[in-house]
Every structure is written in structure tokens, then in C-alpha cells.
Amino acid sequence: MLDADFFRRWMTATATSVAREAERLTDLDSPIGDADHGANLQRGFTAVAATLEKEAPDTPGAVLTLTGRQLISTVGGASGPLYGTLLRRTGKALGDAAEVSEEEFAGALRTGVDAVMTLGGAAPGDKTMIDALVPAVDALPEGFAAARAAAEAGAVATTPLQARKGRASYLGERSIGHQDPGATSSALLIAALQEAAEADGE
């Protein structure tokens, strides 16, 4: 069973990973975006880590709902509303339970991903964060390691695609050959799930 501590570890691990990879995310964003993806996400998840340490919500749903609100208020560009919606809707789907099963979490995360697709109008193959998140959710019933591998493969697979949504879509064919920064940061989020689970086992 997954408790609030697990979800706090997930968000803290994500913050650490985003900080470590912020420069690479911005480098990916430079040719096809506004060259601010890494800096924006780092600002948001740094604020999330500080808020969770201060407020310490006591249910999984509350951790993710608070995180989503924090990201919406601190991350600039499109990333704030998209990541905020993902985590807030996942948190709301988990409800007020003190612990949730991995199956319940997988279902809630799918609800969050569906909400992101509705908000951004993107589908798999559009060269967005969805290309990492949908494979991850599909693989999550097999475990966190499978979800991580699927998300990372999905992010890499955006490289040859032409962007059909988001800032990169304005470039048309010039978006081909660049790995999508949103899919890359989404893969970091999913990878942090496995890290949180491994920390729980120590």
C-alpha cells in the first residue's frame, strides 16, 4: 500500500531530478520552444518540496492536490497548468484514503493523464508530454520499473515526430529531429516513482 510518505518522496525525488536535469531540459526546449522548460519546472518543484516539508499533508490525495496547486501558481508557460492538472486530478481521484493500492494509484493517474489530454488537446503521437505519460500509465500495472522504461522510451520516440500541438507545432517540419522537452520531463516524473519505491524498500 502507498501512503502519504510515499507520495511526498515521489515529489521530492522529482524535484531533485528536475534540478539535476534542468539545463538539459532547457537545451531540449531551445530549438523547438521558449528555452525555459527546465528553469520553469525547477522553480515549481523547488516550491513544491518546500511546501510539502512545511505543510505535510497526511493523505496521498492531499499530497498530490497540494502539489498540483503549487505548480499551477509557480510554473510559467504551459507546463504549470499541464503538470498541475495532472497531479491535482490524480490527487482528487485518490480521494481521502490514508493509503491506496498500486492499482488504485494507476487508475487515478490515468484520470490525471486523461485530464491533461483534454486540457491540451494532445494525443499520443503529437510530440508532447502525452507521448511519455500514456505508455507509462499503460505499463504501470506491471510495476514502477516498467512504467519508467515505457516513459523513457516514449520520450525518445518523440525525436522523429513532427509536433502537432504546443509551441513546437509552429515550427512544422523543423520540429522533427528534436526530443520533446515535455515528454522528457514527464519521464523524469515517472522515473522518480521507481526511486520513491526503492527508497521505501530500504
Backbone torsions as a table, in degrees:
resi	resn	phi	psi	omega
1	MET	NA	148.2	-177.4
2	LEU	-108.3	126.2	-178.8
3	ASP	-110.5	-175.9	-177.9
4	ALA	-60.3	-36.1	179.4
5	ASP	-60.0	-41.1	178.6
6	PHE	-59.2	-45.8	-176.9
7	PHE	-70.9	-31.8	173.3
8	ARG	-66.0	-41.2	176.8
9	ARG	-61.9	-39.0	178.7
10	TRP	-59.6	-47.2	-178.1
11	MET	-69.3	-37.1	178.1
12	THR	-67.1	-41.5	177.5
13	ALA	-64.0	-37.9	176.8
14	THR	-63.6	-44.2	179.2
15	ALA	-59.3	-43.2	179.0
16	THR	-63.2	-44.5	-178.7
17	SER	-66.1	-42.9	179.2
18	VAL	-63.9	-40.7	178.1
19	ALA	-62.4	-41.6	-179.4
20	ARG	-66.9	-36.0	-173.7
21	GLU	-103.0	7.5	-173.9
22	ALA	-57.4	-42.6	-178.3
23	GLU	-64.7	-41.3	178.6
24	ARG	-65.3	-40.2	178.4
25	LEU	-62.3	-40.1	178.7
26	THR	-68.9	-38.1	176.8
27	ASP	-61.5	-40.2	177.3
28	LEU	-66.0	-33.9	-176.5
29	ASP	-77.8	-21.5	-173.7
30	SER	-60.2	-48.2	-176.5
31	PRO	-76.2	-21.8	-173.1
32	ILE	-127.2	4.1	-178.9
33	GLY	-141.9	-146.4	-177.0
34	ASP	-102.3	9.4	177.7
35	ALA	58.0	36.6	-178.8
36	ASP	-136.0	6.1	-172.6
37	HIS	-62.1	-46.8	-179.2
38	GLY	-63.5	-46.2	-178.5
39	ALA	-64.5	-41.3	-179.7
40	ASN	-64.2	-47.1	-178.9
41	LEU	-66.9	-38.9	179.2
42	GLN	-61.6	-42.9	178.0
43	ARG	-60.1	-44.2	-177.5
44	GLY	-66.3	-47.4	-176.2
45	PHE	-75.8	-24.9	171.7
46	THR	-64.4	-41.8	177.2
47	ALA	-66.1	-37.6	178.2
48	VAL	-61.9	-48.4	-179.0
49	ALA	-59.5	-41.9	179.6
50	ALA	-66.6	-40.8	-179.2
51	THR	-66.6	-43.2	-179.1
52	LEU	-66.4	-32.6	177.8
53	GLU	-68.6	-34.2	-176.9
54	LYS	-81.4	-41.1	-172.6
55	GLU	-97.4	-31.2	176.3
56	ALA	46.3	67.4	175.8
57	PRO	-58.7	149.4	-170.8
58	ASP	-106.5	9.6	173.0
59	THR	-133.1	153.8	177.1
60	PRO	-54.8	-45.3	-179.4
61	GLY	-60.6	-40.3	-179.1
62	ALA	-67.5	-37.2	177.7
63	VAL	-59.8	-48.8	-175.8
64	LEU	-73.3	-35.2	178.0
65	THR	-64.7	-44.3	177.8
66	LEU	-63.4	-42.9	178.5
67	THR	-59.8	-45.8	179.6
68	GLY	-60.0	-43.5	178.5
69	ARG	-62.7	-41.6	-178.9
70	GLN	-63.7	-41.8	-179.7
71	LEU	-66.3	-40.7	179.2
72	ILE	-61.1	-35.8	-175.8
73	SER	-85.9	-16.4	-174.4
74	THR	-118.7	-18.6	-177.8
75	VAL	-95.7	128.2	179.3
76	GLY	-80.8	176.0	176.8
77	GLY	68.7	-158.7	-178.6
78	ALA	-79.1	-21.1	-172.5
79	SER	-64.1	-36.8	-177.9
80	GLY	-59.1	-57.0	178.9
81	PRO	-61.1	-36.3	-176.9
82	LEU	-71.4	-50.9	178.0
83	TYR	-67.2	-37.8	178.9
84	GLY	-62.7	-43.3	177.8
85	THR	-64.3	-43.4	179.8
86	LEU	-54.3	-51.5	-172.9
87	LEU	-80.3	-35.6	179.6
88	ARG	-67.4	-43.0	-179.9
89	ARG	-69.4	-35.5	174.6
90	THR	-62.3	-44.5	178.8
91	GLY	-61.3	-43.3	179.6
92	LYS	-64.7	-36.4	179.3
93	ALA	-67.0	-27.8	178.2
94	LEU	-75.5	-21.2	177.7
95	GLY	70.8	-147.6	-173.1
96	ASP	-104.5	12.9	-177.7
97	ALA	-64.9	141.4	178.7
98	ALA	-73.5	-27.7	177.1
99	GLU	-140.5	149.0	177.4
100	VAL	-132.5	151.7	176.9
101	SER	-80.5	164.6	176.5
102	GLU	-62.9	-33.4	178.2
103	GLU	-66.0	-42.9	178.1
104	GLU	-63.8	-40.2	178.5
105	PHE	-64.6	-42.5	179.4
106	ALA	-59.3	-41.8	178.4
107	GLY	-66.2	-40.0	179.7
108	ALA	-67.0	-41.0	179.8
109	LEU	-64.4	-36.4	176.0
110	ARG	-62.6	-38.2	175.5
111	THR	-60.1	-42.3	178.5
112	GLY	-64.4	-43.3	179.4
113	VAL	-64.5	-41.1	176.9
114	ASP	-59.7	-38.4	179.3
115	ALA	-65.9	-37.1	177.3
116	VAL	-66.2	-41.4	178.5
117	MET	-62.9	-38.6	178.0
118	THR	-66.6	-44.4	-177.9
119	LEU	-65.6	-47.0	-175.1
120	GLY	-91.5	-12.3	-179.8
121	GLY	71.3	16.8	-176.8
122	ALA	-96.9	152.8	176.1
123	ALA	-130.0	165.1	175.2
124	PRO	-54.4	137.5	-178.2
125	GLY	95.8	-5.6	179.9
126	ASP	-86.9	0.6	179.6
127	LYS	67.1	58.4	177.1
128	THR	-139.2	-174.9	177.4
129	MET	-58.5	-24.4	179.5
130	ILE	-60.5	-30.6	-178.4
131	ASP	-68.0	-19.3	173.0
132	ALA	-97.1	-37.0	-173.5
133	LEU	-72.9	-41.8	-178.0
134	VAL	-64.4	-47.8	176.0
135	PRO	-60.2	-35.7	179.6
136	ALA	-63.6	-45.6	180.0
137	VAL	-66.1	-38.3	178.3
138	ASP	-63.2	-35.5	-176.6
139	ALA	-88.7	-13.4	-172.7
140	LEU	-57.3	-35.9	176.8
141	PRO	-58.7	-21.3	177.7
142	GLU	-83.9	-9.2	179.0
143	GLY	124.4	167.1	-176.6
144	PHE	-67.4	-35.5	179.6
145	ALA	-64.7	-40.4	178.5
146	ALA	-65.4	-40.6	178.6
147	ALA	-63.9	-41.1	179.0
148	ARG	-62.4	-47.6	-179.7
149	ALA	-61.0	-41.0	-179.5
150	ALA	-66.4	-40.9	179.3
151	ALA	-65.5	-42.9	-179.3
152	GLU	-66.1	-40.0	176.6
153	ALA	-65.5	-38.5	178.6
154	GLY	-64.1	-38.9	178.8
155	ALA	-64.8	-45.9	179.7
156	VAL	-62.3	-36.5	-177.6
157	ALA	-69.1	-9.0	176.4
158	THR	-76.7	-17.2	-173.7
159	THR	-54.8	-49.7	-177.5
160	PRO	-81.2	-2.0	-176.2
161	LEU	-80.7	153.7	168.8
162	GLN	-95.1	129.2	-177.1
163	ALA	-66.5	133.7	177.6
164	ARG	-115.0	-7.7	178.2
165	LYS	-137.7	160.7	174.8
166	GLY	79.2	-177.8	-177.5
167	ARG	-56.4	-39.2	-176.4
168	ALA	-64.4	-23.3	-176.8
169	SER	-65.7	-23.0	179.3
170	TYR	-66.4	-21.3	-176.9
171	LEU	-82.8	-13.0	-179.4
172	GLY	61.2	-130.1	-176.2
173	GLU	-65.6	-20.6	179.1
174	ARG	-68.6	-13.0	176.5
175	SER	-77.7	-15.1	-179.9
176	ILE	-69.3	138.8	177.9
177	GLY	95.4	2.9	179.1
178	HIS	-121.5	130.1	176.6
179	GLN	-70.5	135.7	-176.0
180	ASP	-70.7	127.8	-178.9
181	PRO	-66.4	-34.9	179.3
182	GLY	-67.3	-39.9	176.1
183	ALA	-66.1	-35.2	-179.9
184	THR	-67.6	-44.0	178.6
185	SER	-69.9	-32.1	175.6
186	SER	-64.3	-36.9	176.7
187	ALA	-65.2	-34.7	175.7
188	LEU	-63.9	-41.0	178.7
189	LEU	-60.5	-43.6	-179.2
190	ILE	-71.8	-38.5	177.3
191	ALA	-59.8	-36.0	-180.0
192	ALA	-65.5	-24.5	174.5
193	LEU	-60.6	-47.5	179.6
194	GLN	-64.0	-39.5	178.5
195	GLU	-62.3	-40.1	178.7
196	ALA	-65.2	-39.0	179.3
197	ALA	-67.8	-39.7	179.0
198	GLU	-66.1	-37.6	178.3
199	ALA	-65.6	-32.6	178.4
200	ASP	-67.5	-29.5	-176.5
201	GLY	-84.2	-7.9	-178.1
202	GLU	-81.7	NA	NA
